[in-house]
Amino acid sequence: MLLGALPVAYPFIVSNPGEAAQAKRRIAAVTLGHLPPPTLEAGLAGEAAELERLVDEYAEADGLDRRRRERLARLIVEEATRTGLARDAGLATDAEPDEALKQIDAFLCDIKEMRLKDGFHVYGRGACGEAERDGLLAALDGRRVAAGPAGAPGRGCTDVMPTGRNLFASDPRALPTRTAMDLGRLAADEILRAYAQAHGDWPRALVLDLWGSATLRTGGEEIAQGLALIGARPVWDPGSGRVTGIEVLPPAALGRPRVDVTFRISGLFRDLFPAQIALLDAALRAVARREESEEENPLRAAGEGAARIFGTAPGAYGAGLEAREGEFDRVALGAAYLASASHAYGGAEGQARPADGFTARVAAADLLVHGADDPGRDLLEGDADLAFIGGFAAAAALLGRAPDLVVLDTSDPARPVARPLATALARIVRGRTSPRYIDGLLRHGPRGAAEIAETVDRLIGFAEATRAVPGHLIDALHAAYAGDIRVRDFLLAASPEAARFVAARFDGARMRGLWHPRRNDVGADLASLAGEAAE
């Protein structure tokens, strides 16, 4: 109503097909794809680089000097413990030396090889700069802009280039694709492996987040993960490749009990995928009807009509975080998260009905599974990951529960990795405090300052909502941002507002007991930063 017939040319990141589809639906936009930010390997610096040196020295001593090797092994574990890296790597306090060194080395390699944003993409520059400029000029001139697919280049979607084209997404009738089902099964196996390794048993019930853009980027891998966990798979039409039904696998084919999966869908997923909601509902009902023991099939125990797909009311979005300003009230956040999932979805059209069953599903869950498929972004970018993970954690705490919080990394879909939230955040923080990452931000003035402020806000938000952020991670962020004279001067020059915000968030975390700084003068330093920013 506001725009009427006014044409809208909308430059849009090529790796976010769901939001691009919404822009077309809502305002008839010509969505001109542009590249994500360039990326580089994080590398290692500071304490992590010194640990890598010790690990390399240990490897050289292996088989040559037993006493030197044993001294190095003790030193490596001591240093990893002192710096918090042992905790980040999930190292047990009673781990055998060889196993401890193996875990430390693997975590160092994981950090070193992690891809980070190298600053930001500047529209009309870079590998596809000319194509982007041509697409924008054509749109502004009222000429046709050629169509092009959306997707994540970091996941191997090279067909999105050249960018600058009018984005389109996948045919939802073919989701999940056969490839997505194969990859989703791999990811489901990784979820089960990681849980069994940590707990010595299979999970009985879990909550799985489903998002619209991720579904389009991956061809429906997240849907496939849920189907694999309950022991079902799609049936495809051999000619068109479209999904036509569901097949339930027998227990013997699974080799384990079925998992009672509850799907927490985003508002965008609801809008884009009513057919997939109907497919999931049909699969859940078919599994619940099977004549199997409750031990093999917890869905049968719940009954065929039990709701397992929840989301916001039609036309509403988010997970309860949207109204917050500044610091979290954890109890209020948990209550808002539960209230946001006010409707159950299902039936032949994927329709909504008011329902209050989501609270019981959170109370029964052994874990939350939250996907991370896009190599170009992480949990500290935007507030949606914090809303869904933090909201779930706060809600579970409100109900007297502390289920596992699992971040399922499928950025390399052939090698999925299920990480505890604390480990996933530790990996990200060590990347975002890397000199290479910071150098990229310093090239972009106020936009780089805003990214620093967002990083601080999101990490402390996770600490407030989940209580899963150890203090040494906030220490690391403080040392790299507010405690580094070069970055501090950059913040004050590029965005005094960002500098004030960073000082306030760090000080708030300190005052509320979420962070106990190693240095006694941190409070005075933060007050000084806030004062300089106000001048």
GUTI-946130 format. One record per residue (C-alpha): x negated, y, z negated. Coordinates in nm, 3 decimals, decimal comma, m for minus. Last residue first. Layout:
N
[[X; Y; Z]] ...
% end
This chain:
535
[[m3,340; 1,401; m2,498]] [[m3,103; 1,107; m2,553]] [[m3,337; 0,852; m2,392]] [[m3,620; 0,958; m2,621]] [[m3,399; 0,904; m2,925]] [[m3,281; 0,561; m2,811]] [[m3,642; 0,456; m2,752]] [[m3,749; 0,589; m3,094]] [[m3,465; 0,407; m3,267]] [[m3,572; 0,090; m3,090]] [[m3,931; 0,136; m3,207]] [[m3,818; 0,200; m3,566]] [[m3,613; m0,119; m3,567]] [[m3,898; m0,318; m3,413]] [[m4,146; m0,219; m3,685]] [[m4,137; m0,546; m3,880]] [[m4,253; m0,758; m3,587]] [[m4,141; m1,119; m3,538]] [[m3,787; m1,000; m3,477]] [[m3,499; m1,175; m3,656]] [[m3,222; m1,190; m3,397]] [[m2,856; m1,284; m3,431]] [[m2,848; m1,139; m3,782]] [[m2,592; m0,869; m3,706]] [[m2,840; m0,584; m3,749]] [[m3,093; m0,742; m3,514]] [[m2,838; m0,813; m3,241]] [[m2,708; m0,457; m3,273]] [[m3,061; m0,320; m3,248]] [[m3,124; m0,510; m2,926]] [[m2,792; m0,396; m2,782]] [[m2,842; m0,032; m2,885]] [[m3,196; m0,008; m2,745]] [[m3,087; m0,161; m2,413]] [[m2,789; 0,076; m2,391]] [[m3,002; 0,382; m2,462]] [[m3,255; 0,278; m2,194]] [[m2,976; 0,208; m1,945]] [[m2,831; 0,556; m2,003]] [[m3,179; 0,709; m1,969]] [[m3,185; 0,563; m1,617]] [[m3,487; 0,586; m1,385]] [[m3,726; 0,787; m1,605]] [[m3,647; 0,637; m1,945]] [[m3,617; 0,287; m1,800]] [[m3,947; 0,318; m1,611]] [[m4,127; 0,446; m1,921]] [[m4,004; 0,140; m2,116]] [[m4,104; m0,091; m1,832]] [[m4,462; 0,042; m1,829]] [[m4,486; 0,063; m2,209]] [[m4,374; m0,297; m2,262]] [[m4,179; m0,340; m2,585]] [[m3,839; m0,238; m2,448]] [[m3,859; m0,475; m2,149]] [[m4,108; m0,764; m2,170]] [[m4,143; m0,767; m2,551]] [[m3,767; m0,732; m2,602]] [[m3,690; m1,016; m2,361]] [[m3,943; m1,243; m2,529]] [[m3,814; m1,161; m2,876]] [[m3,458; m1,230; m2,756]] [[m3,583; m1,571; m2,643]] [[m3,772; m1,621; m2,971]] [[m3,447; m1,570; m3,162]] [[m3,285; m1,889; m3,040]] [[m2,975; m1,847; m2,822]] [[m2,708; m2,113; m2,883]] [[m2,486; m1,914; m3,124]] [[m2,226; m1,942; m2,846]] [[m2,041; m1,609; m2,829]] [[m2,280; m1,366; m2,997]] [[m2,597; m1,527; m2,861]] [[m2,442; m1,550; m2,512]] [[m2,356; m1,180; m2,533]] [[m2,715; m1,111; m2,643]] [[m2,833; m1,276; m2,322]] [[m2,571; m1,095; m2,114]] [[m2,643; m0,747; m2,251]] [[m3,021; m0,779; m2,221]] [[m2,999; m0,901; m1,861]] [[m2,742; m0,634; m1,774]] [[m2,969; m0,358; m1,908]] [[m3,261; m0,490; m1,701]] [[m3,039; m0,510; m1,392]] [[m2,920; m0,152; m1,448]] [[m3,281; m0,036; m1,461]] [[m3,348; m0,205; m1,125]] [[m3,049; m0,025; m0,974]] [[m3,166; 0,304; m1,126]] [[m3,506; 0,279; m0,953]] [[m3,543; m0,010; m0,710]] [[m3,915; m0,093; m0,693]] [[m3,932; m0,151; m1,069]] [[m3,694; m0,443; m1,032]] [[m3,931; m0,638; m0,806]] [[m4,225; m0,582; m1,040]] [[m4,011; m0,724; m1,322]] [[m3,957; m1,050; m1,136]] [[m4,326; m1,093; m1,057]] [[m4,428; m0,998; m1,411]] [[m4,211; m1,285; m1,542]] [[m3,966; m1,181; m1,815]] [[m3,669; m1,278; m1,598]] [[m3,818; m1,622; m1,533]] [[m3,886; m1,699; m1,898]] [[m3,536; m1,576; m1,972]] [[m3,387; m1,804; m1,706]] [[m3,565; m2,116; m1,835]] [[m3,466; m2,037; m2,191]] [[m3,105; m1,984; m2,082]] [[m3,090; m2,328; m1,916]] [[m3,254; m2,489; m2,219]] [[m3,006; m2,332; m2,461]] [[m2,714; m2,424; m2,234]] [[m2,811; m2,792; m2,233]] [[m2,934; m2,888; m1,886]] [[m2,778; m3,124; m1,630]] [[m3,004; m3,141; m1,324]] [[m2,885; m3,224; m0,973]] [[m3,148; m3,340; m0,721]] [[m2,983; m3,382; m0,378]] [[m2,778; m3,068; m0,433]] [[m3,083; m2,848; m0,490]] [[m2,899; m2,552; m0,643]] [[m2,696; m2,822; m0,820]] [[m2,777; m2,709; m1,175]] [[m2,512; m2,840; m1,415]] [[m2,510; m2,618; m1,724]] [[m2,395; m2,823; m2,022]] [[m2,247; m2,689; m2,346]] [[m2,217; m2,984; m2,585]] [[m1,917; m2,982; m2,817]] [[m1,919; m2,794; m3,149]] [[m1,571; m2,827; m3,300]] [[m1,385; m2,659; m3,585]] [[m1,104; m2,524; m3,366]] [[m1,241; m2,168; m3,379]] [[m1,580; m2,315; m3,293]] [[m1,427; m2,475; m2,983]] [[m1,275; m2,141; m2,884]] [[m1,607; m1,958; m2,927]] [[m1,788; m2,220; m2,718]] [[m1,520; m2,212; m2,447]] [[m1,523; m1,832; m2,432]] [[m1,901; m1,823; m2,418]] [[m1,910; m2,068; m2,129]] [[m1,624; m1,914; m1,927]] [[m1,679; m1,548; m2,012]] [[m2,060; m1,570; m2,006]] [[m2,050; m1,729; m1,662]] [[m1,808; m1,457; m1,540]] [[m2,002; m1,159; m1,677]] [[m2,230; m1,073; m1,386]] [[m2,582; m1,208; m1,354]] [[m2,721; m1,364; m1,673]] [[m2,610; m1,716; m1,582]] [[m2,808; m1,724; m1,256]] [[m2,797; m1,601; m0,897]] [[m2,962; m1,667; m0,559]] [[m3,011; m2,042; m0,608]] [[m2,630; m2,085; m0,598]] [[m2,496; m2,410; m0,745]] [[m2,472; m2,342; m1,117]] [[m2,177; m2,544; m1,250]] [[m2,032; m2,541; m1,600]] [[m1,965; m2,874; m1,772]] [[m1,816; m2,844; m2,122]] [[m1,872; m3,131; m2,362]] [[m1,716; m3,384; m2,596]] [[m1,372; m3,232; m2,539]] [[m1,081; m3,313; m2,773]] [[m1,041; m2,966; m2,926]] [[m1,076; m2,803; m2,583]] [[m0,801; m3,030; m2,448]] [[m0,575; m2,959; m2,746]] [[m0,608; m2,586; m2,687]] [[m0,524; m2,632; m2,320]] [[m0,183; m2,783; m2,392]] [[0,012; m2,458; m2,433]] [[0,197; m2,463; m2,101]] [[0,369; m2,213; m1,871]] [[0,417; m2,368; m1,525]] [[0,211; m2,318; m1,213]] [[0,238; m2,476; m0,867]] [[m0,018; m2,691; m0,689]] [[0,228; m2,747; m0,405]] [[0,289; m3,120; m0,456]] [[0,269; m3,093; m0,832]] [[m0,004; m2,940; m1,043]] [[m0,104; m2,642; m1,254]] [[m0,080; m2,575; m1,628]] [[m0,048; m2,217; m1,743]] [[m0,170; m2,015; m2,042]] [[m0,542; m2,060; m1,991]] [[m0,600; m1,697; m2,099]] [[m0,468; m1,768; m2,448]] [[m0,750; m2,015; m2,519]] [[m1,014; m1,768; m2,404]] [[m0,851; m1,482; m2,598]] [[m0,854; m1,688; m2,920]] [[m1,220; m1,774; m2,874]] [[m1,307; m1,411; m2,799]] [[m1,118; m1,288; m3,104]] [[m1,305; m1,531; m3,328]] [[m1,639; m1,435; m3,175]] [[m1,591; m1,059; m3,210]] [[m1,830; m0,951; m2,941]] [[m2,035; m0,632; m2,921]] [[m1,996; m0,370; m2,649]] [[m1,653; m0,337; m2,488]] [[m1,432; m0,642; m2,453]] [[m1,118; m0,644; m2,238]] [[m1,250; m0,872; m1,963]] [[m1,375; m1,154; m2,182]] [[m1,051; m1,354; m2,192]] [[m1,121; m1,603; m1,916]] [[m1,067; m1,410; m1,594]] [[m0,776; m1,355; m1,356]] [[m0,401; m1,294; m1,355]] [[m0,170; m1,303; m1,051]] [[m0,023; m1,641; m1,142]] [[m0,091; m1,702; m1,513]] [[m0,446; m1,802; m1,601]] [[m0,574; m2,154; m1,560]] [[m0,523; m2,516; m1,659]] [[m0,543; m2,853; m1,485]] [[m0,517; m3,160; m1,714]] [[m0,148; m3,169; m1,801]] [[m0,022; m3,500; m1,943]] [[0,259; m3,641; m1,726]] [[0,097; m3,976; m1,659]] [[0,024; m4,061; m2,022]] [[m0,254; m3,966; m2,264]] [[m0,354; m4,330; m2,326]] [[m0,370; m4,388; m1,953]] [[m0,608; m4,092; m1,922]] [[m0,841; m4,256; m2,177]] [[m0,909; m4,539; m1,929]] [[m1,157; m4,810; m2,019]] [[m1,106; m4,784; m2,395]] [[m0,735; m4,721; m2,345]] [[m0,716; m5,055; m2,166]] [[m0,612; m5,062; m1,802]] [[m0,282; m5,097; m1,618]] [[m0,323; m4,789; m1,397]] [[m0,067; m4,510; m1,416]] [[m0,306; m4,254; m1,570]] [[m0,546; m4,297; m1,275]] [[m0,269; m4,219; m1,026]] [[m0,156; m3,918; m1,229]] [[m0,508; m3,774; m1,241]] [[m0,557; m3,830; m0,869]] [[m0,224; m3,666; m0,781]] [[m0,311; m3,366; m0,999]] [[m0,650; m3,339; m0,832]] [[m0,492; m3,345; m0,486]] [[m0,225; m3,090; m0,584]] [[m0,496; m2,857; m0,715]] [[m0,685; m2,918; m0,389]] [[m0,379; m2,817; m0,186]] [[m0,329; m2,504; m0,399]] [[m0,687; m2,401; m0,316]] [[m0,741; m2,032; m0,243]] [[m0,528; m1,856; m0,504]] [[m0,590; m2,105; m0,785]] [[m0,965; m2,109; m0,713]] [[m0,964; m1,728; m0,727]] [[m0,789; m1,729; m1,063]] [[m1,050; m1,966; m1,201]] [[m0,970; m2,329; m1,277]] [[m1,031; m2,503; m1,610]] [[m1,014; m2,873; m1,513]] [[m0,968; m3,128; m1,789]] [[m1,146; m3,459; m1,732]] [[m1,073; m3,777; m1,932]] [[m1,375; m3,986; m1,838]] [[m1,338; m4,338; m1,696]] [[m1,526; m4,615; m1,874]] [[m1,845; m4,755; m1,720]] [[m1,954; m4,988; m1,437]] [[m1,758; m4,781; m1,186]] [[m1,686; m5,050; m0,926]] [[m1,575; m5,295; m1,195]] [[m1,334; m5,036; m1,335]] [[m1,141; m5,027; m1,004]] [[m1,163; m4,715; m0,783]] [[m0,856; m4,496; m0,732]] [[m0,806; m4,383; m0,372]] [[m0,657; m4,041; m0,304]] [[m0,483; m3,884; m0,007]] [[m0,496; m3,706; 0,329]] [[m0,818; m3,505; 0,315]] [[m0,898; m3,359; 0,655]] [[m1,182; m3,501; 0,864]] [[m0,977; m3,438; 1,180]] [[m1,006; m3,778; 1,346]] [[m1,089; m4,018; 1,064]] [[m0,829; m3,864; 0,829]] [[m0,996; m3,860; 0,490]] [[m0,915; m4,047; 0,168]] [[m1,046; m3,876; m0,141]] [[m1,224; m4,043; m0,435]] [[m1,134; m4,169; m0,781]] [[m1,306; m4,286; m1,098]] [[m1,224; m4,010; m1,348]] [[m1,584; m3,887; m1,336]] [[m1,606; m3,923; m0,958]] [[m1,294; m3,710; m0,909]] [[m1,432; m3,438; m1,136]] [[m1,765; m3,431; m0,955]] [[m1,585; m3,426; m0,618]] [[m1,397; m3,112; m0,717]] [[m1,732; m2,955; m0,805]] [[m1,881; m3,066; m0,472]] [[m1,600; m2,899; m0,274]] [[m1,775; m2,794; 0,046]] [[m2,058; m2,645; m0,156]] [[m2,022; m2,274; m0,079]] [[m1,641; m2,290; m0,057]] [[m1,608; m2,462; m0,394]] [[m1,861; m2,225; m0,551]] [[m1,660; m1,928; m0,426]] [[m1,337; m2,057; m0,581]] [[m1,451; m2,168; m0,924]] [[m1,381; m2,493; m1,111]] [[m1,500; m2,533; m1,471]] [[m1,503; m2,888; m1,609]] [[m1,378; m2,971; m1,960]] [[m1,479; m3,308; m2,105]] [[m1,340; m3,627; m2,255]] [[m1,476; m3,972; m2,346]] [[m1,846; m3,908; m2,302]] [[m2,051; m4,226; m2,268]] [[m2,272; m4,341; m2,554]] [[m2,625; m4,306; m2,693]] [[m2,576; m3,938; m2,771]] [[m2,854; m3,746; m2,593]] [[m2,943; m4,008; m2,330]] [[m2,575; m4,090; m2,277]] [[m2,495; m3,722; m2,222]] [[m2,781; m3,674; m1,974]] [[m2,696; m3,987; m1,778]] [[m2,323; m3,906; m1,764]] [[m2,382; m3,555; m1,630]] [[m2,642; m3,690; m1,385]] [[m2,398; m3,954; m1,258]] [[m2,141; m3,680; m1,200]] [[m2,400; m3,484; m0,999]] [[m2,476; m3,784; m0,777]] [[m2,102; m3,841; m0,728]] [[m2,061; m3,476; m0,631]] [[m2,335; m3,517; m0,371]] [[m2,156; m3,809; m0,206]] [[m1,820; m3,633; m0,232]] [[m1,966; m3,311; m0,089]] [[m2,097; m3,506; 0,209]] [[m1,753; m3,655; 0,272]] [[m1,595; m3,311; 0,249]] [[m1,400; m3,202; m0,059]] [[m1,231; m3,023; 0,098]] [[m1,115; m3,079; 0,457]] [[m0,783; m2,892; 0,418]] [[m0,973; m2,595; 0,279]] [[m1,113; m2,514; 0,626]] [[m1,443; m2,352; 0,534]] [[m1,511; m1,977; 0,514]] [[m1,527; m1,684; 0,755]] [[m1,750; m1,378; 0,751]] [[m1,746; m1,107; 1,017]] [[m2,108; m1,099; 1,138]] [[m2,396; m0,886; 1,010]] [[m2,599; m1,193; 0,920]] [[m2,809; m1,381; 1,172]] [[m2,801; m1,619; 1,004]] [[m2,524; m1,798; 0,815]] [[m2,617; m2,115; 1,008]] [[m2,923; m2,152; 0,783]] [[m2,712; m2,298; 0,502]] [[m3,004; m2,477; 0,331]] [[m2,903; m2,419; m0,029]] [[m3,106; m2,098; m0,050]] [[m2,917; m1,969; 0,254]] [[m2,595; m1,980; 0,050]] [[m2,279; m1,979; 0,260]] [[m2,053; m1,773; 0,484]] [[m1,996; m1,852; 0,851]] [[m2,000; m1,599; 1,136]] [[m1,740; m1,411; 1,340]] [[m1,842; m1,158; 1,604]] [[m1,748; m0,797; 1,534]] [[m1,501; m0,651; 1,784]] [[m1,527; m0,277; 1,845]] [[m1,362; m0,003; 1,638]] [[m1,676; 0,215; 1,633]] [[m1,715; 0,168; 1,257]] [[m1,701; m0,209; 1,304]] [[m1,956; m0,202; 1,588]] [[m2,187; 0,022; 1,384]] [[m2,169; m0,218; 1,087]] [[m2,240; m0,524; 1,301]] [[m2,533; m0,356; 1,479]] [[m2,687; m0,251; 1,147]] [[m2,653; m0,601; 1,009]] [[m2,801; m0,757; 1,324]] [[m3,098; m0,517; 1,310]] [[m3,166; m0,598; 0,946]] [[m3,151; m0,976; 0,979]] [[m3,504; m1,053; 0,851]] [[m3,528; m0,746; 0,627]] [[m3,346; m0,416; 0,645]] [[m2,992; m0,315; 0,734]] [[m2,862; m0,343; 0,381]] [[m3,140; m0,340; 0,121]] [[m3,164; m0,675; m0,053]] [[m3,274; m0,651; m0,413]] [[m3,590; m0,702; m0,618]] [[m3,774; m1,030; m0,569]] [[m3,497; m1,249; m0,707]] [[m3,632; m1,557; m0,876]] [[m3,686; m1,916; m0,761]] [[m3,804; m2,159; m1,029]] [[m4,129; m2,337; m0,945]] [[m4,325; m2,215; m1,249]] [[m4,033; m2,262; m1,489]] [[m3,974; m2,623; m1,384]] [[m4,349; m2,695; m1,382]] [[m4,376; m2,566; m1,740]] [[m4,075; m2,780; m1,837]] [[m4,232; m3,092; m1,684]] [[m4,563; m3,028; m1,862]] [[m4,392; m2,983; m2,198]] [[m4,185; m3,298; m2,148]] [[m4,487; m3,510; m2,050]] [[m4,691; m3,370; m2,336]] [[m4,420; m3,465; m2,586]] [[m4,383; m3,813; m2,436]] [[m4,757; m3,876; m2,465]] [[m4,767; m3,739; m2,820]] [[m4,468; m3,944; m2,945]] [[m4,164; m3,729; m3,023]] [[m4,073; m3,684; m3,390]] [[m3,978; m3,315; m3,366]] [[m3,779; m3,383; m3,049]] [[m3,873; m3,168; m2,751]] [[m3,577; m3,008; m2,574]] [[m3,801; m2,803; m2,341]] [[m3,680; m2,480; m2,499]] [[m3,764; m2,616; m2,844]] [[m4,118; m2,699; m2,736]] [[m4,144; m2,359; m2,564]] [[m4,072; m2,176; m2,888]] [[m4,413; m2,007; m2,893]] [[m4,531; m2,177; m3,213]] [[m4,394; m2,517; m3,109]] [[m4,563; m2,508; m2,768]] [[m4,885; m2,394; m2,934]] [[m4,873; m2,681; m3,185]] [[m4,785; m2,935; m2,916]] [[m5,072; m2,818; m2,696]] [[m5,319; m2,809; m2,987]] [[m5,231; m3,164; m3,095]] [[m5,279; m3,295; m2,740]] [[m5,604; m3,099; m2,705]] [[m5,745; m3,257; m3,022]] [[m5,644; m3,604; m2,897]] [[m5,812; m3,546; m2,558]] [[m6,129; m3,418; m2,721]] [[m6,141; m3,733; m2,935]] [[m6,077; m3,963; m2,637]] [[m6,339; m3,809; m2,407]] [[m6,333; m3,936; m2,050]] [[m6,005; m4,123; m1,988]] [[m5,792; m3,809; m2,005]] [[m6,022; m3,507; m2,042]] [[m5,920; m3,358; m1,705]] [[m5,551; m3,405; m1,787]] [[m5,601; m3,235; m2,124]] [[m5,771; m2,940; m1,955]] [[m5,472; m2,910; m1,719]] [[m5,237; m2,915; m2,020]] [[m5,448; m2,648; m2,190]] [[m5,436; m2,426; m1,881]] [[m5,059; m2,478; m1,856]] [[m5,027; m2,367; m2,219]] [[m5,221; m2,050; m2,142]] [[m4,991; m1,977; m1,847]] [[m4,687; m2,024; m2,073]] [[m4,831; m1,789; m2,336]] [[m4,884; m1,507; m2,087]] [[m4,780; m1,576; m1,728]] [[m4,641; m1,859; m1,519]] [[m4,510; m1,859; m1,162]] [[m4,159; m1,735; m1,093]] [[m4,149; m1,848; m0,731]] [[m4,013; m1,589; m0,490]] [[m3,672; m1,476; m0,369]] [[m3,533; m1,222; m0,125]] [[m3,199; m1,070; m0,229]] [[m2,892; m1,221; m0,063]] [[m2,847; m1,147; 0,308]] [[m2,559; m0,945; 0,449]] [[m2,224; m1,051; 0,586]] [[m1,986; m0,791; 0,724]] [[m1,641; m0,853; 0,579]] [[m1,386; m0,691; 0,812]] [[m1,126; m0,621; 0,550]] [[m0,755; m0,707; 0,571]] [[m0,706; m0,545; 0,227]] [[m0,587; m0,833; 0,006]] [[m0,639; m1,142; 0,221]] [[m0,961; m1,027; 0,385]] [[m1,107; m0,912; 0,052]] [[m0,997; m1,242; m0,102]] [[m1,187; m1,437; 0,165]] [[m1,499; m1,231; 0,087]] [[m1,452; m1,311; m0,281]] [[m1,450; m1,681; m0,201]] [[m1,734; m1,669; 0,052]] [[m1,996; m1,531; m0,189]] [[m2,327; m1,633; m0,030]] [[m2,305; m1,387; 0,262]] [[m2,314; m1,080; 0,040]] [[m2,050; m0,841; 0,169]] [[m2,056; m0,520; 0,373]] [[m1,688; m0,416; 0,391]] [[m1,550; m0,239; 0,697]] [[m1,191; m0,147; 0,610]] [[m0,950; m0,021; 0,875]] [[m0,676; 0,217; 0,752]] [[m0,336; 0,066; 0,835]] [[m0,200; 0,118; 0,483]] [[m0,485; 0,174; 0,241]] [[m0,285; 0,237; m0,078]] [[0,000; 0,000; 0,000]] 
% end
